[in-house]
């Protein structure tokens, strides 16, 4: 094999992420340069190598090509799922458990994703309580371990709706298609990293963020994911 | 609403206002902008403890360093990316006017103030940052290094407690030093490059180029609509291309990249200047606030509030107060005196009748306005002002959320509905805080249909107070049922999605007596200026109709409707007629009939249901036209009249055949 597996995995990840955003098929001459999650994560634009990688992937049957348009094949999808899963699980581990900074979270995740084997991945996933999404709000593809242990483990990351009244938590991410809603939450200072507690759930969901009390619709309770904090622990 | 342009060159009149002595008060919602405006200008703007009190711009004057200056009080906004109508108005003013800005922030919510400050910096708007409510921040052990913040942002920062007028002198001195903040958010390169490119295409005389470019990239609907209207096709195409190209380079929506970077920068700033202590227990006011919106305890709190208002408005004001004014002051002293004077001065009987006849200006309009309605609305305004000042209304919105969902609305819509109990006209204007046209139309309809205004409500309570409790239950049940059925039906018919619900709940505050009194006086002044003339006009109309014999004709013509269908005495025609001018005038007519013993229990309830549902007063009608347009307003009015008369007749028949003792 003339091309190393790492660039292949990066491109698989890119195709997966692009597909999540509906950007398929991709134009192989104009690949998005800042993909993966939403922090800048440029793929080195050394066009030659990129094109070689794509050729190799087509050769291996990972990618289907129609002229210059490319998309993942079923085999490519299942390999991409594994690599994306490893990357995003690593992000959750680094951010929410080890609490490393955003920048080193990204760079570390990019390296770790290539070396985790299945056993370690499942162990990490179980340790984190089978989180549904990465800190940037993108879904983590579930592995076999997730299906097996669904709801048996008390997960660290839960949607707001599952939080008990008065329980302290830290906002991990917001996973929503409602862009305007997200913008407005952001303008109110509601974004990953803030301390948050649920004041009441009926007749409307009321949360407290800092000194701001907000009433939200029930849908938001499913869209906002928080990390539980044991009582008495200091806010980050 | 047509958003006016931030891009077109200023008109000559706008150029006049380009003098630096022009100041816009802006900031997050419910941070005390109107209190500060009042303190600086002496002009009262309504102040309440809930976001959305100010829905339009008010203008006042002050002097800064001996120079006269104009000040504009504006609706609050959390971001230049505005979503509701009132926010769009505020944003337009900020971007269009060449004025300095007084950005008011809530000291205990520093992050949010800084977020907005960073956006104002992008628009290069000269500003002063006011950290208001320092007392509440201190109560919560929040300490802010204002000098450091000023150095970091590059604008003057002043700490104030506007309600106590603390820090206002320093503020006045700081205003001339207003300047655009130096601090810039550094965005990911995708955004930076696209924003720079877009800003080059936007017109040169627009100082807010970068801010507009960022709003364009974030896909702000109002900015897109505005640029689509005003930009030549090729510039628009280029702008669209820039945005599409930028979006191609990243898998994350541009709006998210922008707000994320801004938030990070704001957090960095706040952690450098603010320290907080961990609070061990919540103060009692906060716990009371929790109770007021508790799923279980919220209901008794609501009932207690209503009961207190019933006692104060329905009993104290409407019974004792009206008895005193109508029977003692007017009945025993004023009316006989007026009669004596008029009969002595005016020789012609017909002219005497104009003043002191059965439809006399001085014997009907005057006591209606001042002996019946004034005590009732005065007390209602006082109660309502108290509730507003404490901050109960937003919590009521939470408690009423379930009821609102029944109407196809979310909890935020309850605010205009509750304000409608104060004044339907004002409440119709407050629908501007709602985000979708669908919600605005729906709330406007429900306000016109089932929400009685304070004056009317007072009279209704007074009339019900004289009947067994069943009467009140029937009235409330029928009106609520009609509102729910119509709300449900309209929610299904009206196009558009239910808008997402996101509403800020301010803390409960100790009410400030001076503000309540000031506000009540302001409302009473408005009542005397706006409502009382209509009472005289209505009486004049009745007098003319009566004298010319037209009233008898009308009564005969309306008799199938009023007498046969609604089962009311023929005199009720006049009350229904003038009810179009003022809701409470109509109600007062029925009140008078009842006091004369001319209405049976069934007739009372029928009349109350009918006038509660019936067409809003003329002022609310014109506000509907202004806010919703002729077509929607007329359709709404026609619908409401139809429903009111139909339901009224049905109630009369049902009560009669069931033989209920109401």
Interface residues (C-beta under 8 A of the other chain):
Chain A: X17 X18 X20 X21 X23 X30 X32 X33 X34 X35 X36 X37 X38 X39 X40 X136 X178 X179 X180 X181 X182 X183 X184 X185 X186 X187 X188 X189 X191 X193 X199 X200 X202 X203 X204 X206 X210 X211 X212 X213 X214 X215 X216 X217 X219 X220 X234
Chain B: X78 X79 X81 X83 X106 X108 X109 X111 X112 X115 X116 X140 X142 X188 X189 X190 X218 X219 X248 X249 X250 X251 X252 X253 X255 X256 X257 X259 X260 X262 X263 X266 X267 X278 X290 X293 X294 X295 X298 X394 X397 X398 X399 X400 X401 X402 X410 X411 X500 X501 X502 X503 X504 X505 X506 X507
